[in-house]
Amino acid sequence: MIRTITFKLQLPDGEATALLNTMRAYSTAFSMSAQWGFENRSWNKVENHKATYKAVRESVPDLPSSLVQSARDCACEVLKAAKCETLPERKPLAAMRYNQRVITVNLIYGIVTIASVQGRIKTTFPISEYHRQYLSWKVTSSTLSYDRRKRVFYLHISMEHPDMEPVQEVKVLGIDRGIVNVAVCSDNTFFNSKRVKNVRSKYAHLRKELQSKGTRSAKRKLRKIARREKRFVTDVNHRISKQIVNSDYTVFALEDLSKIRVKKRRSKSFRRKLNNWAFYELEQFLRYKAAALGKQVFLVDARYTSQKCSVCGHTYKGNRDGSSFRCRRCGFQLHADLNAARNIAQAGISGLSRLPVNQPNVTCL
């Protein structure tokens, strides 16, 4: 089980300048490695190291060798992701990846020493009560980022802990995610998206007015409200996922919506709603919160879950009409999203029963 926690560093001006210069040198090393890899169409780290290390050390002699290697590794990973089709570009003050040789973190006392172009820098960060639950975890890697607006450095620490023992009891909850309702559970719990839609509509109207002005201040305001809207939706998904995971159920069945945006849609307004739909973020929150409690998240086939009757199993497109569901065979009537959630729960139970006997009881992908 891996978590990433973030701390705000408390740095005097002199040490902050040293870290900024380190970031610029790190970006220079990244660009030189990326340039060689792009020209030679290779993302091999060993070949890149042999070809660029000496030149990088001469260009940025004060950058610690571990950071030179980290910049090279990042460049090769980006080249591999792009298959060397485009030249990776990096901003001068982008985040830096540190390994455990060039950074030492003491979570008990809130002290960290960081390698820079001016030697080791020792600084502190506050430890909240929430973060104390991670004191026994193992630090695996760290990333240093800089917020130019606030002029603040943040330390992102990746920590590892042995996975929780899975809960032996199997109690499946089906969850139907949607645009009208953020989530509908098979136990008759509804999480309505009315508040989310109202907030999105308010920001959409404000964006329209600001975009028509086109001034620099309007563009700054647009970026500000975009961040505010994103934080609001993230908070809603956190609250919903926390309430679902803390229920009595041990297995949470979800539809596999990985290809939901592939199909072409006719309505422009519906495409806009679909693209603003944060269904995957909710799934991610459910996964990591469930893993912390030894519970599971199981994906099922999304096809026909809204057209199938959860009582008799009859599948017909005309069974659903908007938010209402009425089976044309047995006459069963129910809210369409709740009927889909019950179908998802049934599919989750069937899927779990088909798992091999020797397969560990873990989250299924």
N, C-alpha and C positions, 0 to 999 in steps of 0.2 A: 504494500500500500504506500503510495507516494503522495505527498502534499507539498505545496509551495506556499510559504508564508512570507509576508512583505514587512519590512521595517523601514522607518524613516531615519536616515543617518543625521547625526548632529555634528556638523563640521564647521570649523573656523574658516575664514576666507582663504588663508594660505593653503590649507589642505584641500579645499574645494578646487582651487586653481590647479593644484597638482593632479587631481583626478580628471579634471577637464582636459589637461594636456595629455594624460594617459589615454583618454578616449580618442583624442585626435590621432595619436600615434598608432593606436589599435586599428583605427579606420584606415590609416595609410598601409599598414601591414595587410589588412584584409583586401584592399584594392589591388595591391601588387600581386598577391596570390591569386585573386580572382582574374586579373588580367592575363596572367600566364596560363591559367587553366582554360580560359575562354579561347585564347589564341591557339592553344594546342589541343583543344577539345578533350580535356582529361580532367576528371575529378578525383584521381588517385592521390591520396594524401602523401604517400611516400615519394612519388615522383615530383609532386609539387614542392615538397620539403627540400629535396635535393637541388631543384632548379632555382628556388627563390629565397631560401633561408639566408644565404650570405648577403644577397642584395638588400633584403629587408633589414638585416642587422646593421648594415652600413647606413641605410636610410633613417632608421629610428634606433640609434645605438642605446638609448636610455630605457627602451621598453624591455621589461623582463622577458627572458626567453620563453617562459611558460605562456605568457600572453601572446607572443609571436606565434607559437604553435596553436594556441586557441583560435587566433584570428585566421590562420591557415585552415584549420579544421572547419570553421564556420563557412569560409569561402568555398571549400570543396563540397560541403553539404548543400549549399545553395546552388552550386553548379550542377550537382547531381540531380537535385529536384527539378531544375530547368533543362536538364539534359544538354547543357552547354549551348542552348539555342540563343540565350540572351546574356549579356554581360551584367553580372550582379552589381548593383550600386548600393552604397552605404552612406548614410549621413554621418558627418564628422562626430556628432555627439550621440550616436546610437549606443544601445546597451552593450556591455562587455560580459563575456562568459569567463568565470574564474573556476579553476579547479582547486582542490584542497591544498596544493603545494604553495599557492600564492595568496591564500586568504585563510585566516583563522577566526572562527566564530565561537564565542563563548555565550551561550544562551542563558546561562544562570545569572551572569553579572551584566549582560547586555554590552559586551565589549567585542570589537572586531578589529583586526589588523589587516590592511589591504596593501598589496604591492602596487607601486606606481612608478612613474619615471623619475621621481625624486626619493625613491626608497620606500620603506614601509611606513604606512600611515595608521595610527591608532586612533580610533574614535568610538563613540558609544551610540546606543539606540535604546529607546524605552521598551520595556517588556510589560505587556498588559496581562491581566488575569487570563484572558482567553488563550494567549500564546504559551502559558505555562504548561498546558497539556502536552506540548511537544518537546519538553525538556529531555525526555528519555529517548527521543527519536534520534536516528543517525543522519547527520548532514552528508549529502552526496555531492551537491554542486551549488554554486551561487552565481547570480547575475546582478550586475550593477547597472542601474539606469538613472537617467537624469531628466527631470522635468524642467524644461526651459521656462515655462510660464511662472512656475513657483520658485525656480532656482533651488531645487531640492534634489538630493540624491536618495534613491531607494535601493535597498538591498533585498533581493528576492532569493530566498534560501529553499532549495529542494531537499526534502527530508523523507527518509524511508523508515517504515515500521513493518514488522511481520504482519501478514494478513490475519484478520480476525477469523476465528473458527466459525465456519458456516453454521447457521441455525438449522437444526435437524428437522424441525416441524415445517411442513409444506402447506402454506395457506396462500393461495394465489389471488391477487387483486388485478383486475383488468383496468387499464387506463386508456381512455380515448382522448387524444389531443386534437384540438380544433381551433378555428379562428373565432367563432362565436363564443364558445366556451374553451378557456385555456386547457382545462382538463375535466373529464367526467369519469368517475370511478364506478366500478361495478357494484359497490356497496351503497349506491344512490347518493354519493357525494358529488356536488357540482362546484366547480370553480369558474365563476362567470368572468368574462373579459370586458364587461361593460366599463369598468374604471380604466382599463388599459386603452380601450377604444376612445374614450373621452379625452384622455391625455394625449394620445397620438393625434387625434383630430385637432386639438388645440395647437400642438406643435406644427402640424401640417399647415394650418392657416397662418401661423406666425412665419413659417419658412417661406410661404408664398409671398407674403408682404416684404420680407427682407430681401428675397431674391430679385424682386422687381426694382429695388433701390440700387443694388450692385455696388454700394460704397464699401470702403475698407472696414468701417465700423460695423456695417451690416454683415459682412463676411465673418468678422470676429464673433458677432452675436450668433450667427448660424452654427459655428463650431461649438460654441458654448451650449446651445440648446440641444445639439446632437449628443453631446456627452451627457447632458442631464436626462434626456429621454432614454438613453442606453442604460444609465444607472437605475432609472425607475423600473424598466422592464426586467432587469437583472434582479432587483430586489423582489419583485412580484414572483418571479420563478423560484427564487430562494425560499420564500415563504411557503409557496405551494408544495415544493418538493420536500421541505422539512416536515410539513404536516402529514404528507402521504407516507413518508418513510417511517415516521414515529408511530404509525398505526399498528394494529395487531398483526398485519399481514407480513409474510416473510418473503414472498416472491411477487414481483411487480412485472406484469406483462404489458408490453408496449407494441404498437404497430411499427414496422420497419418503414420509415418515411424517407429513406435516403434518396429515393428517386422521385419524390413528390413534385419537384420543380422542373423535372426533365420534360414532362408533357406540356405541349403548347396550350395556352389558355386564350380564349377569345377576348374576354373583357379586360380592358386596361386597368380599371379600378380593382378588379379581383386579383390581377397579377401583382399590383402594388401591395395589396393586403397579404398575399402569399409570400412575397419577398420580405415583408416586415414581420412575418410570423417566426417567433423565436422558439420553435418546437425542439430544435436540437440542443439548445442551451438548457431547457428543462430536463431533457434526457440525461445530459452530462451531470447536472446537479443530483438527479435521482441516483445515478450510478455511484458517484463517490460517497454520497451520504448513506446509501444502502450498504456499500462495501465496509464502511466504518462500523456498521452494526451486525455484520455477518449475514446480511440479506442479499438477495439476488435481483437482477434485472434481466428479463428474458424478452427477446424480440420475436414477433410473430409476423406472418405474412399479412400485409395490409389489404389485400384484395377481397372485396365483397363483404367486409365486416359490417358495412353500413346497409347492405342489401339483404343480409341473411337474418332470418328469424331466430332469435335466441331460444325459442321454445321448441319449434318443430323442425328447424333447420332449413326451411324453404328459402331459396335464394332467388330473388326477382327484383329487377331495377325499380319496378313500380311500387314496391313495398314502402319505399321511403318517399316522403313528400315534404321537403324542407326539414323542419325540426321534429316532425311527427313520423311515426312508423306504425304501419298497419299491415300485418301479414295477410296476403290474399288467399292463403290456404286455410289457416286456422283462426284468423280474425284477431290474433293477439295485437294489442295496441300498447305503445310505450313511447317515451321520448327517444328520438332517433339516436342521439349520442349515448344515452344510457343503454340502449339495446346493443349498440356497437361495442361498448365497454364490456358487456356481458359476453359477447362473442369473442372478444379478445381474451377474456379470462378463460373461457373454455378452450381456446386455441393454446393458451399458455399451459393449461393442465395437460392437454394432449401432447404438446411438445416436450414437456418434462418427462412424461411417461415413456417417450421414445428414446430418451438418452441411454447410452450404453451403461451397463451396470458398473463397470470399472471407471467410468468418467467421474472426475471430482465434481463436487457440488459447488460450482463457481458461476460467476456471471457469464451468460452466454452471449456471443456476438452474432 
